[in-house]
Amino acid sequence: MADSPAIVVMGPSGRMGRMLVELIRDSDAARLSACLEAPGHDWVGRDVGTAMGGAEIGVSVTDDPAAALEGAEAVIDFTAPAATVAMAPLAAKAGAVHVIGTTGMSEDDLAAIAEAGRRNVIVRAGNMSLGVNLLVELTRKVAAALDADYDIEVVEAHHRNKVDAPSGTALMLGEAAAEARGRQLEEVAERGRDGITGARERGAIGFSAIRGGDIVGEHDVIFAGEGERIVLRHVASDRALFARGALRAALWGQGRSAGEYSMRDVLGL
């Protein structure tokens, strides 16, 4: 529909990029206006539909961010930290809502994105699914209700090709638990254990990462006390749920005041 928000997809050749292209192509609420790939990528100059192995859809892949952003109202970005940081000021200049699902970013990366968020609407989340964001809120509530006599462990599993660990979602969960107990995650996180580690420190939040096969995403938050354990769990079986959440965020961001938002804002949690 011509009056639907025009959306740019970054990295259409990737898993999430392909799903976003298909979702937006079939949506009545948005339209695909451009696809952006890195310079030298063999999809550049091709119709994204045929590049994906299907029929033409009338949208070519470009390596020119300025051309891609012309007339765009949102850009959805599940790429890599360097690409996301480079896009942030360009999206701000174009006035396009920047939806960020990229994970593995450094403190400097996050600071650069926050700076762009002073001039633009940014929705950034380590996970775009409704279920995961509900899990984050449940984690926050349980951590606030139970004191440090209950040890917290976050266990996550993903496919063999995921390059960062712990996952962005695991860190979201850890941050929620730490904040609920009045701590900063970096003060209490235990990222790995090997060898003679000594006894667990009271109040620590542990992380374990599993990588293998084609696991889409599984996250457990374990609260282990004397004589009982409480386990909160989310299992993703279809990556399309992340694409649907990202599109929802892009639509939600239209007309909002500049700032950096989360899926908690989008979902009204």
RODO-2510 file (C-alpha; in nm, 4 decimals, decimal comma):
residues 269
     n   res          X          Y          Z
     1     m     0,0000     0,0000     0,0000
     2     a     0,1402     0,3365    -0,1043
     3     d     0,0569     0,5076     0,2248
     4     s     0,2152     0,2346     0,4381
     5     p     0,5526     0,3111     0,6015
     6     a     0,8476     0,2531     0,3682
     7     i     1,0960     0,0158     0,5303
     8     v     1,4586    -0,0625     0,4480
     9     v     1,6003    -0,4047     0,5318
    10     m     1,9717    -0,4257     0,6038
    11     g     2,1505    -0,7496     0,5205
    12     p     1,8737    -0,9187     0,3173
    13     s     2,1001    -1,2172     0,2411
    14     g     2,1163    -1,3197     0,6080
    15     r     1,8698    -1,5412     0,7943
    16     m     1,6823    -1,2537     0,9529
    17     g     1,7109    -1,0352     0,6449
    18     r     1,5392    -1,2950     0,4267
    19     m     1,2570    -1,3359     0,6758
    20     l     1,2096    -0,9612     0,7025
    21     v     1,1942    -0,9238     0,3235
    22     e     0,9278    -1,1933     0,3013
    23     l     0,7292    -1,0588     0,5968
    24     i     0,7248    -0,6988     0,4741
    25     r     0,6555    -0,8041     0,1152
    26     d     0,3408    -0,9818     0,2325
    27     s     0,2344    -0,7172     0,4857
    28     d    -0,0614    -0,4820     0,4466
    29     a     0,0823    -0,2521     0,7147
    30     a     0,4227    -0,1732     0,5574
    31     r     0,6062    -0,1798     0,2252
    32     l     0,9615    -0,2778     0,1387
    33     s     1,1337     0,0268    -0,0116
    34     a     1,4994    -0,0835    -0,0281
    35     c     1,7501    -0,3497     0,0708
    36     l     2,1049    -0,2649     0,1716
    37     e     2,4085    -0,4923     0,1498
    38     a     2,7816    -0,4380     0,1991
    39     p     2,9855    -0,3092    -0,0972
    40     g     3,1060    -0,5974    -0,3128
    41     h     2,8278    -0,8336    -0,2108
    42     d     2,7093    -1,0389    -0,5077
    43     w     2,3452    -0,9435    -0,4458
    44     v     2,4133    -0,5729    -0,5122
    45     g     2,2278    -0,4558    -0,8231
    46     r     1,9949    -0,7563    -0,8297
    47     d     1,6247    -0,7707    -0,7518
    48     v     1,6034    -0,9025    -0,3977
    49     g     1,3270    -1,1455    -0,4899
    50     t     1,5323    -1,3222    -0,7570
    51     a     1,8454    -1,3046    -0,5379
    52     m     1,6491    -1,5020    -0,2788
    53     g     1,5585    -1,7596    -0,5410
    54     g     1,2048    -1,6441    -0,6155
    55     a     1,0201    -1,4028    -0,8424
    56     e     1,1051    -1,0358    -0,8869
    57     i     0,9424    -0,8035    -0,6349
    58     g     1,0599    -0,4737    -0,7801
    59     v     1,3125    -0,3859    -0,5101
    60     s     1,6832    -0,3881    -0,5970
    61     v     1,9651    -0,4469    -0,3513
    62     t     2,1976    -0,1486    -0,3140
    63     d     2,5231    -0,0809    -0,1339
    64     d     2,4518     0,2947    -0,1093
    65     p     2,3003     0,3843     0,2310
    66     a     2,1923     0,7313     0,1161
    67     a     2,0028     0,5861    -0,1784
    68     a     1,8438     0,3181     0,0385
    69     l     1,7276     0,5702     0,2991
    70     e     1,5761     0,8152     0,0527
    71     g     1,2082     0,8382     0,1443
    72     a     1,2408     0,5633     0,4069
    73     e     1,0426     0,5784     0,7295
    74     a     1,2196     0,2912     0,9061
    75     v     1,5247     0,0699     0,8724
    76     i     1,5430    -0,2743     1,0318
    77     d     1,8908    -0,3863     1,1228
    78     f     1,9990    -0,7368     1,2317
    79     t     2,3569    -0,7092     1,1052
    80     a     2,6911    -0,6588     1,2793
    81     p     2,8010    -0,3965     1,5324
    82     a     3,0146    -0,1939     1,2882
    83     a     2,7349    -0,1785     1,0302
    84     t     2,4766    -0,0849     1,2925
    85     v     2,6910     0,1935     1,4378
    86     a     2,7574     0,3297     1,0884
    87     m     2,3852     0,3271     1,0084
    88     a     2,2708     0,5032     1,3280
    89     p     2,3649     0,8638     1,2322
    90     l     2,2518     0,8086     0,8717
    91     a     1,9093     0,6887     0,9858
    92     a     1,8897     0,9861     1,2212
    93     k     1,9708     1,2275     0,9394
    94     a     1,7033     1,0650     0,7212
    95     g     1,4485     1,0654     1,0040
    96     a     1,3951     0,6894     0,9664
    97     v     1,3106     0,4860     1,2771
    98     h     1,6088     0,2589     1,3422
    99     v     1,5087    -0,0852     1,4707
   100     i     1,8174    -0,2652     1,6014
   101     g     1,8324    -0,6376     1,6696
   102     t     2,2126    -0,6537     1,6380
   103     t     2,3890    -0,8091     1,9366
   104     g     2,7505    -0,8320     2,0524
   105     m     2,8023    -0,4554     2,0707
   106     s     3,0694    -0,2907     2,2855
   107     e     3,0188    -0,0039     2,5294
   108     d     3,1563     0,2347     2,2659
   109     d     2,9067     0,0989     2,0121
   110     l     2,6192     0,1498     2,2536
   111     a     2,7358     0,5025     2,3312
   112     a     2,7377     0,5880     1,9596
   113     i     2,3850     0,4513     1,9200
   114     a     2,2669     0,6442     2,2260
   115     e     2,4069     0,9623     2,0714
   116     a     2,2040     0,9002     1,7547
   117     g     1,9023     0,8366     1,9761
   118     r     1,9119     1,1984     2,0877
   119     r     1,8008     1,2923     1,7350
   120     n     1,6071     0,9888     1,6203
   121     v     1,3711     0,7127     1,7266
   122     i     1,5708     0,3967     1,7967
   123     v     1,4175     0,0712     1,9123
   124     r     1,6936    -0,1611     2,0303
   125     a     1,6501    -0,5035     2,1864
   126     g     1,8579    -0,8159     2,2260
   127     n     1,5430    -1,0077     2,1369
   128     m     1,2308    -0,8880     1,9559
   129     s     0,9891    -1,1649     2,0570
   130     l     0,6849    -1,1061     2,2756
   131     g     0,7539    -1,4214     2,4775
   132     v     1,1128    -1,3292     2,5561
   133     n     1,0176    -0,9814     2,6683
   134     l     0,7539    -1,1303     2,8964
   135     l     1,0266    -1,3623     3,0278
   136     v     1,2427    -1,0580     3,1044
   137     e     0,9598    -0,9048     3,3076
   138     l     0,8971    -1,2303     3,4943
   139     t     1,2703    -1,2540     3,5683
   140     r     1,2641    -0,9017     3,7072
   141     k     0,9685    -0,9821     3,9347
   142     v     1,1067    -1,3130     4,0617
   143     a     1,4527    -1,1665     4,1294
   144     a     1,2946    -0,8825     4,3261
   145     a     1,0879    -1,1273     4,5315
   146     l     1,3747    -1,3649     4,6159
   147     d     1,6875    -1,2549     4,7983
   148     a     2,0460    -1,3603     4,7233
   149     d     1,9927    -1,6920     4,9025
   150     y     1,8564    -1,7911     4,5616
   151     d     2,1411    -1,8250     4,3129
   152     i     2,0649    -1,7085     3,9587
   153     e     2,1914    -1,8883     3,6489
   154     v     2,1099    -1,7941     3,2887
   155     v     2,1545    -2,0797     3,0415
   156     e     2,1176    -2,0159     2,6680
   157     a     2,1459    -2,2305     2,3553
   158     h     2,1824    -2,1220     1,9917
   159     h     2,2877    -2,2554     1,6527
   160     r     2,6515    -2,3291     1,5732
   161     n     2,6991    -2,0119     1,3647
   162     k     2,6169    -1,7584     1,6357
   163     v     2,9305    -1,5527     1,6930
   164     d     2,8673    -1,3822     2,0294
   165     a     2,8188    -1,5252     2,3783
   166     p     2,6376    -1,4835     2,6060
   167     s     2,3508    -1,4004     2,3734
   168     g     2,1944    -1,0563     2,3766
   169     t     1,8831    -1,2125     2,5252
   170     a     2,0805    -1,3785     2,8050
   171     l     2,2318    -1,0414     2,8906
   172     m     1,8852    -0,8813     2,8901
   173     l     1,7734    -1,1436     3,1393
   174     g     2,0817    -1,0979     3,3542
   175     e     2,0411    -0,7200     3,3535
   176     a     1,6766    -0,7501     3,4585
   177     a     1,7700    -0,9792     3,7482
   178     a     2,0582    -0,7594     3,8614
   179     e     1,8561    -0,4386     3,8446
   180     a     1,5751    -0,5980     4,0458
   181     r     1,8303    -0,6610     4,3210
   182     g     1,9767    -0,3113     4,3005
   183     r     2,3027    -0,4148     4,1318
   184     q     2,4767    -0,3543     3,7993
   185     l     2,5190    -0,6709     3,5965
   186     e     2,8923    -0,6180     3,5400
   187     e     2,9401    -0,6229     3,9197
   188     v     2,7871    -0,9666     3,9666
   189     a     2,8179    -1,1524     3,6347
   190     e     3,0107    -1,4803     3,6126
   191     r     3,0675    -1,5415     3,2418
   192     g     3,2418    -1,8787     3,2536
   193     r     3,3786    -2,1433     3,4851
   194     d     3,6667    -2,3812     3,4247
   195     g     3,8995    -2,5661     3,6574
   196     i     3,9161    -2,5006     4,0321
   197     t     3,6945    -2,1930     4,0540
   198     g     3,6199    -2,1908     4,4242
   199     a     3,2737    -2,1673     4,5746
   200     r     3,0119    -1,9556     4,4055
   201     e     2,9917    -1,5977     4,5346
   202     r     2,6648    -1,5008     4,6998
   203     g     2,4588    -1,2813     4,4696
   204     a     2,6466    -1,3748     4,1525
   205     i     2,4571    -1,4208     3,8256
   206     g     2,6067    -1,7009     3,6184
   207     f     2,5922    -1,7478     3,2416
   208     s     2,6323    -2,0632     3,0350
   209     a     2,6244    -2,0756     2,6535
   210     i     2,5497    -2,3806     2,4383
   211     r     2,6215    -2,3746     2,0637
   212     g     2,5201    -2,6454     1,8212
   213     g     2,3215    -2,7506     1,5187
   214     d     2,0338    -2,5274     1,4119
   215     i     1,8973    -2,4317     1,7557
   216     v     1,6928    -2,1135     1,7060
   217     g     1,7111    -1,9964     2,0660
   218     e     1,6472    -2,1350     2,4127
   219     h     1,6798    -1,9443     2,7394
   220     d     1,6414    -2,0628     3,0982
   221     v     1,6636    -1,8490     3,4098
   222     i     1,7229    -2,0692     3,7119
   223     f     1,6659    -1,9485     4,0672
   224     a     1,8267    -2,2161     4,2856
   225     g     1,7650    -2,2071     4,6606
   226     e     1,7953    -2,4560     4,9417
   227     g     1,5503    -2,7358     4,8684
   228     e     1,3900    -2,5852     4,5571
   229     r     1,4494    -2,4396     4,2143
   230     i     1,2360    -2,2054     4,0069
   231     v     1,3000    -2,2256     3,6332
   232     l     1,1667    -1,9710     3,3831
   233     r     1,2015    -2,0864     3,0222
   234     h     1,1480    -1,9632     2,6674
   235     v     1,2007    -2,1734     2,3558
   236     a     1,1938    -2,0212     2,0075
   237     s     1,1204    -2,2660     1,7266
   238     d     1,0808    -2,0203     1,4376
   239     r     1,2966    -1,7149     1,3669
   240     a     0,9981    -1,5482     1,2018
   241     l     0,8805    -1,4412     1,5468
   242     f     1,1818    -1,2064     1,5704
   243     a     1,0974    -1,0569     1,2311
   244     r     0,7368    -1,0000     1,3364
   245     g     0,8523    -0,8249     1,6522
   246     a     1,0918    -0,6037     1,4557
   247     l     0,8202    -0,5006     1,2111
   248     r     0,5896    -0,4235     1,5019
   249     a     0,8638    -0,2039     1,6493
   250     a     0,9154    -0,0200     1,3186
   251     l     0,5443     0,0585     1,2969
   252     w     0,5221     0,1547     1,6655
   253     g     0,8087     0,4007     1,6264
   254     q     0,6331     0,6133     1,3649
   255     g     0,5638     0,9608     1,5041
   256     r     0,7373     0,9010     1,8382
   257     s     0,9657     1,1532     2,0019
   258     a     1,3385     1,0985     1,9585
   259     g     1,4892     0,8565     2,2064
   260     e     1,6168     0,5039     2,2552
   261     y     1,3337     0,2613     2,3250
   262     s     1,3079    -0,1112     2,3955
   263     m     1,0566    -0,3820     2,3166
   264     r     0,9294    -0,3258     2,6681
   265     d     0,8073     0,0136     2,5434
   266     v     0,6687    -0,1289     2,2188
   267     l     0,4720    -0,3965     2,4050
   268     g     0,3536    -0,1637     2,6804
   269     l     0,5202    -0,3675     2,9539
***
